[in-house]
Amino acid sequence: FGSSFEPQIPPLQRSAAGRRRIMAEMEVDESKELNEEKKDVAEDEAAKEDEVKELEADAPSDSRPKVKAGSVALNFEESTLNAMPVNGGKMLMPLTEGGMQHLLACVRANTGIKSGRYMFEVRILETLHPFEQPGARVYMPRQLLRLGLSQSASSLFLADGVENLSFDCDGMFVHHKSRTRTNAKFWKDQTVALLLNLDPKSPNVNTVSLFIDGQRATEPIQLPEEMKGKTLYPTVNYKNLSLEVNFGPVPRVALPFTCHMLQQAAAEDVEVKASKRKDGKSDFVLPVGLPEMGYFDWVDKFLAENPGYVELSDRMILDWAAKSGIWNRKNAGAGSNDKPEANTGVIAIDDWSISRVMAAVAPTMPRNYVVPELKANLVPAERKDALERFTSDEFQRRAIVLMGQPDESYREYIQKKMLKEKEWQAELEQKRKAQEAERKRQADERKRKAQEVQRSLELAKKRKLAQEAGEEEPGDEEVPEPEAPAETEAAAEEVAPVTLTEEEKALKYLPSTSTDIAERELARSYASFALPQKSEGFEKVEFVWEKEAACSALLKSWVLEKKQTQRAEDLVPGAEFKQEWQKWQKVVAEWRRSQTDFKDPNKRRAAKEKKSEEAKKLLEEEKQNLIEAGDEAGAKALEEKAQAAAAEAEAKEELDMENLDVFAVEDIKDIGNGEPLFANFGYEDWILLSTRFELHLLIHSFKRDLDDADRPSFPLKHLSYYYHKYYRKAWNFQQFSVPEFDDLLELLKDSISLEGEGQEGHLKADAPADASLERFVKLTEDNRRERQRRIDAGDETARLKFARPAASFGAVGAPGVAKGGYGGKGGKRPYPQMGAAQQASAQAVAYNNNKPRNTYAPQTKGGPYAPRQNYGRG
């Protein structure tokens, strides 16, 4: 081996000195590589700095008059109710009580930029983590910051509409529905500066840039066309964060170039909004109108014309939640325009805890408010509560009444709204037709290509067969040129201009898919509706559509109409009704016992003998008294008189029952021969008797308990509702087995009648409220005799066949009210009512159902539902 040969000894087998030398060489190499990388990064950063410096130049000196020192600030007269100023408005904190932590807090500066180049800064001071109720849905992100620019009349919510733009802490640039990632994320303790360049001399005119801790985070971004040439106001949206907002004059972190802050702006470059508080007071407006008469459209018009007003209502809360990323999963037809249903998954919003917080906070905020609570603003007691919260020393309180014929400006507004809606629908239809035409064209193209492939395959097959047979190969077939796709009718036709029809132009109010006030709530409150008066505490009451006299007449007629058609939801049966009803039940039970006793020969004989014995005993006592007094002649005369009475009673036992005048009977329990007037009552007669009295008592009790001269009775369509409210059982029309309610009235004539036609007709009690109970028995017996005469004459239609209800084995005592009325033909079938016997049987079954290992099957012995022991597996 030569001396030049060096065996490759593994490092672990080398000497310690050799290993140290090798490690030192490796460290030197790594250090060189790291230095080279740092040098490259430094060169890149220097290049970027050079590039940034090329984008924006230092601001030149400006000798023009500046805005007043300290005049640039956040405008809390136009902010959401959860934006809380701290430290003179230099800091912002959110309100996080009662669901407010889920909503964006929004505030806009009072100074807008018209020209020049200016900046402002925002810094996150702390992140908040409010307590959440167990089971509540939490929408992400929980903390959020957006800073941007908006126009004076635009929404406070950045990303709501085309009149604003913003950067958010997640690194997104947002304008309307467009979201562009900039990767310029920022968070706690970082100072974020937004630069707006409107200087026409700058190459970056009409751009906006973002800087983080003094370093450029985005390239200059062009303003949307909708925002060019407009006055733009700094705007901040935040959630669960505390912020510092700096308008200058000194920046918290300097930029790579000199730039004026908004507080250093020249007066002619900006627009400062003055306070809208009159005489140091804010405006508080209560609109007062009627349901389904353009109320909420007028409110929308008012807010569009007065963007500085803050709406306080439930619908505003849901709109606020939606703009904060919380969507209301509303059920179809649920709620109303006045009180919509909340179904967001956020407990504090869904149970309206948030509205109570808002009601408590709003009076402390110096802002102009409009409160479109339709039902509450019509009720004097609820108006009083609102005025007590918003006191006269802080607010100018106005009531604006909008009733009657709308003015021209309102009609123009709703026509523009209708036209815009029709144009949108027409645009959607045009897009649908275009998409359908494109789908058809693509389908035809696919079909043509498939046919070409099929022809190619067939030609190749023919050539192969000809080649194998030694025949001449067929040439190419002439393929017809594909026809140019005919323009579809939808694509060829020009879009016709959208216009309103004459019927639409004649509309006074826009139709709505949902009601303004829920039917149940309206029925409870409409009777107390009244126009506002200055004496209630208003500084001013304005009538914007018609004068006060016309509005008063309209309200009065509207309430009167509702009284004829609406149910009295708050009606409570009075004590007098309960007493009369209990008395009736007791008397009827006694009558039915009398009928049972009369039909039993033994009981009838015993009753007759008892009556005879009592008469003899009484006669003997009276005779003895006369004899003891020495008047024997009187005692003899008394005995003769008793004998004559006995003979007369025997004669009465042979009464002409056929021609008996039932209304001349003095004692319905004994018409003279011991027989009660109701002796021949069947099931149907007792039902008719009870129905006569129940409806009679119901109508008179309704009038007495409601105590409203405008509503002496109620319409037929509400009979089921009031019958159940008073008697706690269902009104079962089907049991009478008659097709129309008029047929039932014929059976109840002289007791109940109907004033008016159909379901809108009002029930009337023909007898006075203090009519005797015996009168209803006589009317029922008279009706029974009339029917019997018709049956005897061969008229089988006079025979009654009432449906006897079967036992129901649901919850014993449940009312089982069926929805609906009669519908002209008996209406929907209500649940059957159980008699006393059936109820007792059902209760026994329900009781035995609680016993283990028992089943029930129909059996002959022990009743239809006797228990049978089950020896199978339980």
C-alpha positions in Angstrom: 0.0 0.0 0.0 1.2 3.6 -0.8 1.6 6.3 1.8 -1.1 8.3 0.1 -3.8 5.9 1.0 -6.1 7.0 3.9 -8.5 4.5 5.2 -12.1 5.9 5.7 -12.3 5.5 9.5 -15.7 6.1 10.9 -16.0 9.3 13.1 -16.6 7.3 16.3 -13.3 5.5 15.7 -11.3 8.7 15.2 -9.5 10.5 17.9 -11.2 13.1 20.1 -9.1 15.9 18.5 -10.2 14.8 15.0 -13.8 14.7 16.0 -13.5 18.3 17.5 -11.9 19.5 14.3 -14.7 18.0 12.1 -17.4 19.5 14.3 -15.8 23.0 14.2 -15.6 22.8 10.4 -19.4 21.9 10.3 -20.3 24.8 12.6 -18.3 27.3 10.4 -20.2 26.0 7.4 -23.6 26.4 9.1 -22.7 29.9 10.3 -21.8 30.9 6.7 -25.1 29.5 5.4 -27.1 31.3 8.1 -25.3 34.6 7.5 -26.0 34.3 3.8 -29.7 33.6 4.5 -29.9 36.6 6.8 -28.3 38.7 4.2 -30.8 37.6 1.6 -33.7 38.3 4.0 -32.3 41.7 4.8 -31.9 42.5 1.1 -35.5 41.4 0.4 -36.8 43.5 3.3 -34.7 46.5 2.1 -36.1 46.0 -1.4 -39.6 45.9 0.0 -38.9 49.0 2.0 -37.7 50.7 -1.1 -40.8 49.5 -2.9 -43.1 50.9 -0.1 -41.3 54.2 0.0 -41.9 54.4 -3.7 -45.7 54.0 -3.2 -46.3 56.8 -0.7 -44.3 60.0 -0.4 -44.0 62.2 2.7 -46.9 64.6 3.3 -46.0 68.1 2.3 -46.4 70.9 4.7 -50.0 72.4 4.7 -50.7 75.9 5.8 -54.4 75.7 5.3 -56.7 76.2 8.4 -57.1 72.9 10.3 -60.1 71.4 12.0 -60.7 72.6 15.6 -58.5 70.7 18.1 -60.4 67.9 19.7 -63.4 68.1 17.3 -62.6 64.8 15.6 -64.2 62.0 17.6 -66.5 59.0 17.5 -70.1 60.0 17.0 -72.1 58.1 19.6 -75.3 59.6 18.4 -75.0 57.2 15.5 -73.8 54.0 17.1 -75.2 50.7 18.2 -76.5 50.5 21.8 -73.7 48.1 22.9 -70.8 50.5 21.9 -69.7 52.0 25.3 -67.3 55.0 25.3 -64.5 55.1 27.9 -61.9 57.7 28.8 -63.6 60.5 26.9 -64.4 58.4 23.8 -60.7 57.4 23.2 -61.5 53.9 24.3 -64.3 51.6 23.3 -65.8 48.7 25.3 -68.7 46.4 24.4 -71.8 45.8 26.5 -71.9 42.0 27.2 -75.0 41.6 29.3 -78.1 39.7 28.3 -77.0 38.5 24.8 -75.3 41.7 23.8 -72.0 39.8 23.6 -73.3 38.1 20.5 -73.9 41.3 18.6 -71.5 43.6 16.8 -70.9 47.0 18.3 -70.6 49.7 15.6 -69.6 53.3 15.7 -68.7 55.9 13.1 -66.6 59.0 13.4 -68.2 62.4 13.3 -65.7 63.6 10.6 -65.6 62.4 7.0 -62.8 62.7 4.5 -63.6 64.5 1.2 -60.1 64.9 -0.2 -56.4 64.7 0.8 -54.5 61.8 2.5 -55.3 61.0 6.1 -55.0 58.1 8.6 -56.4 56.9 11.9 -55.3 54.1 14.3 -57.0 51.3 16.2 -55.4 49.0 18.8 -56.9 46.0 20.6 -56.4 46.4 24.3 -58.1 43.3 25.6 -60.1 40.3 24.6 -63.3 39.4 26.5 -64.8 36.0 27.2 -68.4 36.6 28.5 -70.2 33.8 30.3 -72.4 31.7 28.1 -75.5 29.8 29.4 -75.2 26.0 29.2 -76.7 24.7 25.9 -76.5 28.1 24.2 -75.2 28.2 20.7 -72.0 30.2 20.3 -71.4 31.8 16.8 -67.8 32.1 15.7 -65.7 34.1 15.8 -66.3 35.1 19.4 -64.0 38.1 19.1 -63.9 40.3 15.9 -62.6 43.7 14.8 -63.4 45.4 11.5 -62.1 48.9 10.7 -63.1 50.7 7.6 -64.8 53.6 5.9 -68.5 54.2 5.2 -70.7 57.0 3.9 -72.8 59.1 6.2 -76.1 57.7 5.2 -74.9 54.1 4.9 -75.3 51.3 7.4 -73.2 51.3 10.5 -72.4 47.6 9.8 -69.4 47.2 7.6 -70.0 44.6 4.9 -73.7 45.6 4.8 -74.2 47.3 1.4 -71.9 48.8 -1.3 -71.4 52.1 0.5 -68.7 50.8 2.8 -65.5 48.8 3.0 -63.4 47.3 5.7 -60.4 45.2 6.9 -61.0 42.6 9.5 -58.6 41.0 12.0 -58.7 37.7 10.1 -56.9 39.2 7.2 -59.8 39.9 4.9 -60.7 42.9 2.8 -64.5 43.2 2.6 -66.8 45.2 0.4 -70.5 44.2 0.2 -70.5 40.5 -0.6 -66.9 40.4 -1.8 -64.2 39.1 0.6 -60.6 39.2 -0.5 -57.8 37.6 1.5 -54.9 40.0 2.2 -53.1 37.9 4.9 -52.8 41.1 6.9 -54.0 39.6 10.2 -53.7 41.6 13.4 -54.5 41.0 17.1 -54.0 42.2 20.6 -51.5 45.0 21.3 -50.9 45.6 17.6 -51.5 49.1 16.3 -53.4 49.1 13.0 -53.5 52.2 10.9 -55.9 52.7 8.0 -54.8 55.2 5.3 -57.2 56.8 2.9 -55.6 58.6 -0.1 -58.0 61.0 -1.9 -55.2 63.3 -3.1 -55.6 63.9 -6.8 -51.9 64.7 -7.1 -50.9 61.3 -5.8 -50.4 58.3 -8.0 -52.3 56.3 -5.4 -55.4 58.5 -5.5 -58.7 56.8 -4.5 -56.9 54.0 -2.6 -57.0 52.6 0.9 -54.1 50.9 2.7 -53.5 49.0 5.9 -50.5 49.2 8.2 -49.7 47.0 11.2 -47.3 48.4 13.8 -46.0 51.0 11.3 -45.3 48.5 8.5 -47.3 48.3 5.3 -49.6 45.2 5.4 -51.4 45.6 2.1 -50.8 47.2 -1.3 -52.9 50.3 -2.0 -56.4 49.0 -2.8 -58.7 50.9 -5.2 -61.9 52.2 -3.8 -65.1 50.7 -5.2 -66.8 52.8 -7.8 -69.8 53.4 -5.5 -67.4 55.1 -3.0 -65.4 57.3 -5.3 -66.2 61.0 -5.0 -68.0 60.4 -1.7 -67.3 61.7 1.8 -66.0 58.7 3.8 -66.2 58.3 7.6 -63.9 56.1 9.7 -66.0 53.3 11.1 -65.3 50.5 13.6 -67.2 47.3 14.2 -66.1 45.1 17.1 -67.3 42.2 19.3 -66.0 41.1 22.7 -62.9 43.4 22.5 -61.8 46.6 24.2 -60.2 49.1 21.7 -58.2 52.3 21.6 -59.1 54.6 18.7 -56.7 57.4 17.8 -57.5 60.2 15.4 -54.4 62.2 16.2 -52.8 64.6 16.0 -49.8 62.3 16.9 -49.7 58.7 15.6 -49.1 56.0 18.2 -46.8 54.2 15.7 -45.2 56.2 12.9 -45.4 55.0 9.3 -42.4 54.7 7.0 -43.4 58.1 5.6 -44.9 61.2 7.2 -48.7 61.3 7.0 -51.3 63.6 8.6 -53.8 62.1 11.0 -57.5 63.0 10.8 -57.2 65.4 13.7 -54.6 67.3 11.6 -56.8 67.6 8.5 -57.4 70.8 6.7 -60.9 72.1 7.3 -61.7 72.1 3.6 -60.7 68.4 3.2 -63.2 67.1 5.7 -66.8 67.3 6.8 -67.7 67.5 10.5 -71.2 66.4 11.4 -72.9 68.6 14.0 -74.9 67.1 16.9 -78.6 66.5 16.0 -79.8 67.1 19.6 -82.2 70.0 19.7 -81.8 72.3 22.7 -79.6 69.6 24.2 -82.3 67.0 23.8 -82.6 63.9 21.6 -85.7 63.0 19.7 -88.0 60.2 20.8 -90.7 59.2 18.3 -93.6 56.9 18.8 -95.4 56.0 15.5 -99.0 55.2 16.0 -101.0 53.4 13.3 -103.4 50.5 12.6 -102.5 46.9 11.6 -102.3 46.0 7.9 -102.4 49.7 7.0 -98.8 50.5 6.0 -97.4 50.9 9.4 -94.0 49.2 9.0 -93.5 50.5 5.4 -93.9 54.0 6.8 -91.3 53.2 9.5 -88.9 51.9 6.9 -89.4 55.1 4.9 -88.9 57.3 8.0 -85.6 55.5 8.8 -84.4 55.8 5.2 -85.1 59.6 5.2 -83.6 60.0 8.8 -80.6 57.7 9.0 -79.5 59.2 12.3 -82.4 57.6 14.1 -82.0 54.3 16.0 -84.9 51.9 15.9 -85.9 50.1 19.1 -88.0 47.0 18.4 -87.9 43.3 18.2 -87.5 43.2 14.5 -84.5 45.5 14.8 -82.9 43.1 17.2 -83.2 40.2 14.8 -81.9 42.4 11.9 -79.0 43.4 14.1 -78.3 39.7 14.9 -78.4 38.8 11.2 -75.8 41.5 10.4 -73.7 40.1 13.2 -73.7 36.7 11.6 -76.6 35.2 13.7 -79.4 33.9 11.5 -83.0 33.5 12.7 -84.3 30.1 11.6 -87.8 31.4 11.5 -90.7 28.9 11.1 -93.1 29.6 8.3 -95.9 31.8 9.5 -94.5 32.1 13.0 -94.7 35.4 14.9 -95.8 38.7 13.4 -94.2 41.8 12.0 -94.7 43.5 15.4 -93.5 40.6 17.5 -91.4 38.2 15.3 -90.4 34.8 16.6 -86.7 34.4 17.5 -85.1 31.0 16.8 -81.4 31.7 16.6 -80.1 29.2 19.1 -78.9 32.0 21.3 -80.9 31.7 24.5 -80.7 35.3 25.5 -82.1 36.4 22.0 -84.7 33.6 21.7 -86.3 34.4 25.1 -85.9 38.2 24.5 -83.7 38.9 27.5 -81.8 41.1 25.1 -84.8 43.4 24.6 -85.0 44.0 28.3 -81.3 45.0 28.4 -81.9 47.3 25.4 -84.9 48.9 27.1 -82.8 49.6 30.2 -79.8 51.0 28.3 -81.4 53.1 25.6 -82.6 55.9 27.8 -79.1 56.5 29.0 -77.8 57.0 25.5 -78.1 60.5 23.9 -79.5 59.4 20.6 -82.6 59.9 18.4 -84.9 57.0 18.7 -88.0 55.7 16.9 -90.0 53.0 18.6 -92.2 51.1 16.1 -94.1 48.9 18.6 -97.4 48.7 16.8 -99.6 47.2 19.5 -97.9 48.9 22.4 -98.1 52.4 20.8 -101.9 52.0 20.5 -102.4 51.2 24.2 -102.3 54.2 26.5 -101.0 52.2 29.5 -98.0 50.9 27.4 -97.3 54.4 26.0 -97.2 55.7 29.5 -94.5 53.1 30.4 -92.4 54.2 27.5 -92.7 57.9 28.3 -91.7 57.2 31.9 -88.4 55.6 30.7 -87.6 58.4 28.2 -87.9 61.5 30.4 -88.7 65.0 29.1 -85.4 66.5 30.4 -83.4 64.3 28.0 -85.8 63.7 25.1 -88.2 65.6 22.9 -91.1 63.2 22.9 -93.3 63.0 19.8 -96.2 60.9 18.7 -96.7 60.6 15.0 -100.2 59.3 14.0 -100.4 57.6 10.5 -104.0 56.6 9.9 -106.4 57.0 7.0 -105.5 57.9 3.4 -101.7 57.9 2.9 -100.0 61.0 1.6 -98.4 61.2 -1.9 -94.8 60.7 -0.6 -95.8 57.4 1.0 -97.5 56.2 -2.2 -94.5 57.0 -4.2 -92.3 55.1 -1.7 -94.4 51.9 -1.9 -94.7 52.1 -5.7 -90.9 52.4 -6.0 -90.6 49.4 -3.6 -93.1 47.4 -5.6 -91.3 48.3 -8.9 -87.9 47.3 -7.5 -89.4 44.0 -6.4 -90.9 43.3 -9.8 -87.6 44.2 -11.5 -85.8 41.8 -9.3 -88.3 39.1 -10.0 -88.0 39.8 -13.8 -84.2 39.6 -13.6 -84.4 36.3 -11.8 -86.9 35.0 -14.4 -84.6 36.2 -17.3 -81.6 34.4 -15.6 -83.7 31.3 -15.3 -84.6 31.3 -18.9 -81.0 32.0 -20.0 -79.8 29.1 -17.8 -82.5 26.8 -19.3 -81.5 27.8 -22.8 -77.8 27.1 -22.1 -78.7 23.7 -20.6 -80.7 22.9 -23.8 -77.8 24.0 -26.0 -75.3 21.9 -24.1 -77.6 18.9 -24.2 -77.9 19.3 -28.0 -74.2 19.6 -28.3 -73.6 16.4 -26.3 -76.2 14.6 -28.5 -74.5 15.8 -31.7 -71.1 14.7 -30.5 -72.4 11.3 -29.5 -74.0 10.9 -33.0 -70.6 11.7 -34.6 -68.9 9.1 -32.5 -71.5 6.5 -33.4 -71.1 7.3 -37.1 -67.3 6.9 -36.9 -67.6 3.6 -35.1 -70.1 2.3 -37.8 -67.8 3.5 -40.7 -64.8 1.8 -39.1 -66.7 -1.5 -38.8 -67.9 -1.3 -42.4 -64.3 -0.7 -43.6 -63.0 -3.7 -41.6 -65.6 -6.0 -43.0 -64.9 -4.8 -46.6 -61.2 -5.3 -46.1 -61.7 -8.9 -44.8 -64.0 -9.6 -47.8 -61.6 -8.1 -50.3 -64.1 -5.5 -51.3 -63.6 -1.8 -51.9 -63.7 0.1 -48.7 -66.5 2.5 -48.4 -65.6 6.2 -48.5 -66.4 8.8 -46.0 -70.1 9.6 -45.7 -71.2 13.0 -46.1 -72.0 14.4 -42.7 -74.5 17.2 -42.8 -73.2 20.4 -41.4 -74.5 20.9 -37.9 -77.2 23.5 -37.9 -76.4 26.6 -36.0 -78.4 26.4 -32.7 -81.5 28.4 -33.2 -81.9 31.2 -30.8 -84.4 30.2 -28.2 -87.4 32.3 -27.7 -86.2 33.3 -24.3 -82.8 34.5 -25.6 -84.2 36.2 -28.7 -86.9 38.2 -27.0 -86.0 41.5 -25.6 -86.6 42.1 -22.0 -89.7 44.1 -21.7 -89.6 47.0 -19.4 -91.1 46.3 -16.0 -94.0 48.6 -15.0 -96.7 48.6 -12.4 -100.3 47.7 -13.3 -103.2 50.0 -12.7 -104.3 47.8 -9.8 -100.8 48.0 -8.2 -100.7 51.8 -8.7 -104.1 52.0 -6.9 -102.9 50.2 -3.8 -102.8 52.3 -0.7 -100.8 49.8 1.3 -98.4 47.1 0.4 -99.7 43.5 1.0 -97.7 41.5 3.5 -97.1 37.8 3.7 -97.3 37.9 7.5 -99.7 39.7 9.8 -98.7 42.9 11.6 -100.1 41.7 15.0 -100.7 38.1 15.9 -104.4 37.3 16.0 -104.4 36.2 19.6 -102.5 39.3 20.7 -104.8 41.6 18.7 -107.9 39.9 20.2 -106.6 40.7 23.7 -105.8 44.3 23.2 -107.7 46.0 20.4 -110.6 47.1 22.6 -108.1 49.4 24.5 -106.7 51.1 21.4 -106.8 54.9 21.6 -105.1 57.9 19.9 -102.3 59.6 21.8 -102.9 62.9 23.5 -100.5 65.6 24.6 -101.9 65.2 28.1 -100.1 61.8 28.3 -96.8 63.6 28.3 -96.0 64.2 24.6 -94.4 67.5 23.7 -96.1 67.1 20.3 -98.7 64.9 18.6 -98.5 65.0 14.8 -101.1 63.6 12.3 -99.2 63.0 9.1 -101.9 61.5 6.8 -105.3 62.8 8.0 -106.4 65.2 10.6 -107.3 64.2 14.2 -111.0 64.0 13.7 -110.8 61.7 10.7 -108.3 59.5 12.5 -110.5 59.3 15.6 -113.5 58.3 13.5 -111.4 55.7 11.6 -110.1 54.2 14.8 -113.6 54.0 16.4 -115.1 52.3 13.3 -112.1 49.9 13.1 -112.5 48.9 16.8 -116.2 48.4 16.4 -115.7 46.2 13.4 -113.1 44.1 15.3 -115.6 43.7 18.2 -118.0 42.1 15.8 -115.3 39.7 14.4 -112.6 39.1 17.1 -112.7 36.9 20.1 -112.4 38.3 23.6 -109.3 36.4 24.7 -109.2 37.9 28.1 -112.8 37.2 29.0 -113.2 35.4 32.4 -116.4 33.6 33.5 -117.9 35.5 36.4 -119.1 34.2 39.8 -122.7 34.7 38.9 -122.3 32.3 35.9 -120.8 29.7 38.2 -123.6 29.9 40.7 -126.3 29.6 38.0 -124.5 26.7 36.3 -124.2 24.8 39.5 -127.8 25.4 40.3 -128.9 24.1 36.9 -126.8 21.0 37.2 -128.4 20.2 40.6 -131.9 20.9 39.4 -131.5 18.7 36.3 -130.2 15.9 38.4 -133.3 16.1 40.6 -135.6 16.2 37.6 -134.0 13.1 36.2 -134.4 11.2 39.5 -138.1 12.2 39.5 -138.4 10.8 36.0 -136.7 7.6 37.1 -139.0 7.3 40.1 -142.1 7.9 38.1 -141.3 5.1 35.6 -140.8 2.6 38.5 -144.3 1.2 39.4 -143.3 0.4 42.9 -141.8 3.8 43.6 -144.7 5.5 41.9 -147.2 3.5 44.1 -145.1 4.2 47.2 -145.0 7.8 46.4 -148.7 7.9 45.9 -149.4 6.2 49.2 -146.9 8.4 51.0 -148.6 11.5 49.6 -152.0 10.1 50.6 -150.9 9.3 54.2 -149.3 12.8 54.5 -152.6 14.4 53.4 -154.7 12.3 55.8 -152.3 13.1 58.7 -152.5 16.7 57.9 -156.3 16.6 57.7 -156.5 14.9 61.1 -154.3 17.4 62.7 -156.3 20.3 61.4 -159.6 18.6 62.4 -158.3 18.0 65.9 -157.3 21.6 66.3 -160.8 22.7 65.2 -162.5 20.3 67.6 -160.3 21.4 70.5 -161.3 24.9 69.7 -165.0 24.0 69.9 -165.6 24.3 66.1 -167.1 21.0 65.2 -168.9 22.4 62.2 -165.6 23.7 60.8 -164.1 20.3 61.3 -166.9 18.7 59.5 -166.7 21.2 56.6 -162.9 20.6 56.4 -163.5 16.9 56.0 -166.0 17.4 53.3 -163.6 19.7 51.5 -160.9 17.1 51.7 -163.2 14.5 50.2 -164.0 16.8 47.3 -160.3 17.4 46.7 -159.7 13.7 46.7 -162.5 13.1 44.2 -161.0 15.9 42.0 -157.5 14.3 42.2 -158.9 11.1 41.0 -160.6 12.9 38.1 -157.2 14.5 37.2 -155.6 11.1 36.9 -157.7 10.8 33.8 -156.3 14.1 32.3 -156.4 14.6 28.5 -152.6 14.4 28.1 -153.0 14.8 24.3 -154.4 18.3 24.6 -152.5 19.4 27.7 -151.4 23.0 27.7 -147.8 22.5 28.9 -147.3 26.3 29.5 -150.3 26.3 31.9 -148.7 23.6 34.1 -147.9 25.1 37.5 -145.7 22.3 38.9 -143.6 20.5 36.3 -142.8 17.7 38.7 -146.6 16.9 39.1 -149.0 18.0 36.3 -151.9 16.9 38.6 -151.9 13.2 38.4 -148.4 12.6 39.9 -146.8 12.5 36.5 -143.9 15.0 35.8 -144.1 17.1 32.7 -140.8 15.5 31.5 -141.9 11.9 32.1 -141.6 11.0 28.4 -138.2 12.7 27.8 -135.7 10.6 25.9 -132.0 11.0 25.5 -132.5 13.6 22.7 -134.9 15.6 24.8 -132.6 15.9 27.8 -129.8 16.9 25.4 -132.0 19.6 23.8 -133.1 20.8 27.3 -129.5 21.2 28.4 -128.5 22.9 25.1 -131.3 25.4 25.5 -130.2 26.5 28.9 -126.5 26.3 28.3 -126.7 28.6 25.3 -129.1 30.9 27.1 -126.8 31.1 30.1 -123.7 31.5 27.9 -125.1 34.4 25.9 -126.3 36.3 29.0 -123.1 35.6 30.9 -121.0 36.8 28.0 -122.8 40.1 27.9 -122.6 40.5 31.7 -119.0 39.5 32.1 -117.6 41.4 29.1 -119.7 44.5 30.0 -119.3 46.1 26.6 -122.3 47.8 25.1 -120.8 47.3 21.6 -120.7 43.5 22.1 -124.0 42.2 23.5 -123.3 38.8 21.9 -120.8 36.9 19.8 -120.8 35.5 16.2 -121.6 31.9 15.5 -118.0 31.2 14.4 -116.8 31.8 18.0 -119.4 29.6 19.7 -116.9 26.7 20.1 -114.4 29.0 21.7 -116.7 30.6 24.3 -118.6 27.4 25.0 -115.3 25.7 26.0 -114.1 28.8 27.9 -117.3 28.8 30.1 -118.2 25.1 30.4 -114.7 23.6 30.0 -116.0 21.1 27.5 -116.2 20.9 23.7 -119.1 22.1 21.7 -120.2 19.0 19.8 -122.3 20.1 16.9 -122.2 16.6 15.2 -124.1 15.0 18.0 -127.3 16.7 16.9 -127.1 14.9 13.5 -128.4 17.9 11.5 -126.6 19.4 8.5 -127.0 23.1 9.2 -127.0 25.2 12.4 -130.4 26.6 11.3 -131.8 23.1 11.7 -130.6 23.1 15.3 -132.1 26.5 15.9 -135.4 25.1 14.8 -135.2 22.5 17.6 -134.3 25.3 20.0 -136.8 27.8 18.8 -138.1 30.3 21.4 -134.9 29.9 23.3 -132.0 30.7 20.9 -132.0 32.6 17.6 -129.4 34.0 15.1 -129.2 37.6 14.0 -127.4 37.8 10.7 -126.4 35.2 8.2 -123.9 32.3 8.4 -120.9 32.2 10.6 -120.9 36.0 11.1 -124.4 36.0 12.5 -124.7 36.8 16.2 -126.4 34.5 18.7 -129.3 35.9 20.6 -131.1 34.5 23.8 -134.8 34.9 23.3 -135.7 34.6 27.0 -134.6 37.3 29.6 -131.7 36.5 31.9 -133.9 35.8 34.9 -136.2 33.4 33.1 -137.3 30.4 35.3 -135.7 27.1 34.8 -139.1 25.5 34.4 -139.6 27.5 31.2 -137.0 25.5 29.4 -138.6 22.2 30.4 -142.0 23.5 29.0 -140.4 24.6 25.7 -138.6 21.2 25.4 -141.8 19.3 26.1 -143.8 21.4 23.6 -141.2 20.7 20.9 -141.3 17.0 21.8 -145.1 16.8 21.5 -144.9 18.6 18.1 -142.4 16.1 16.8 -144.4 13.2 18.1 -147.5 14.4 16.3 -145.5 14.6 13.0 -144.2 11.1 13.6 -147.7 9.7 14.3 -148.8 11.3 11.0 -146.1 9.3 9.2 -143.3 12.0 9.0 -140.2 10.0 10.0 -138.0 13.1 9.4 -139.2 14.4 12.7 -137.6 11.5 14.6 -134.4 12.5 16.3 -131.4 10.3 16.2 -128.7 12.0 18.2 -125.2 10.5 18.1 -124.3 9.1 21.5 -120.6 9.8 22.2 -118.3 6.8 22.8 -115.9 6.8 25.8 -112.5 8.4 25.1 -109.5 6.8 26.7 -107.2 9.8 26.5 -106.5 12.0 29.5 -109.6 11.9 31.6 -111.1 15.4 31.8 -109.3 16.8 28.8 -111.4 19.2 27.0 -110.7 17.8 23.5 -111.7 20.9 21.6 -111.6 20.5 17.9 -110.3 23.4 15.9 -112.7 25.2 13.6 -116.4 26.0 13.6 -119.2 24.6 11.6 -118.2 25.6 8.1 -121.8 25.8 7.1 -122.0 22.0 7.0 -121.3 21.1 10.6 -117.6 22.1 10.5 -114.8 19.8 11.6 -115.6 17.0 13.9 -114.8 17.8 17.5 -113.7 15.1 20.0 -116.7 13.3 21.5 -117.8 14.1 25.0 -118.3 11.4 27.6 -121.3 11.1 29.8 -121.1 10.5 33.5 -121.2 6.7 33.1 -118.5 6.7 30.4 -116.3 9.0 32.4 -116.5 6.7 35.4 -115.6 3.7 33.2 -112.7 5.6 31.6 -111.4 6.7 35.0 -111.5 3.1 36.2 -109.6 2.0 33.1 -107.0 4.8 33.6 -106.6 3.8 37.2 -106.2 0.2 36.4 -103.7 1.1 33.6 -101.3 2.0 36.4 -101.4 -1.6 37.8 -98.6 -3.8 36.4 -99.2 -6.8 34.1 -102.8 -6.0 33.3 -104.3 -5.8 29.7 -107.8 -4.9 28.6 -110.0 -6.7 26.2 -113.7 -6.5 25.4 -115.6 -9.1 27.4 -119.2 -9.8 28.1 -118.9 -10.3 31.9 -117.7 -7.3 33.9 -118.4 -4.7 31.3 -117.0 -3.9 27.9 -113.6 -3.0 29.4 -113.2 -5.4 32.3 -109.5 -6.1 33.3 -108.1 -9.5 32.3 -105.1 -10.9 34.1 -102.1 -11.3 31.8 -99.8 -14.1 32.7 -97.4 -13.4 29.8 -94.2 -11.5 29.9 -94.7 -8.0 31.2 
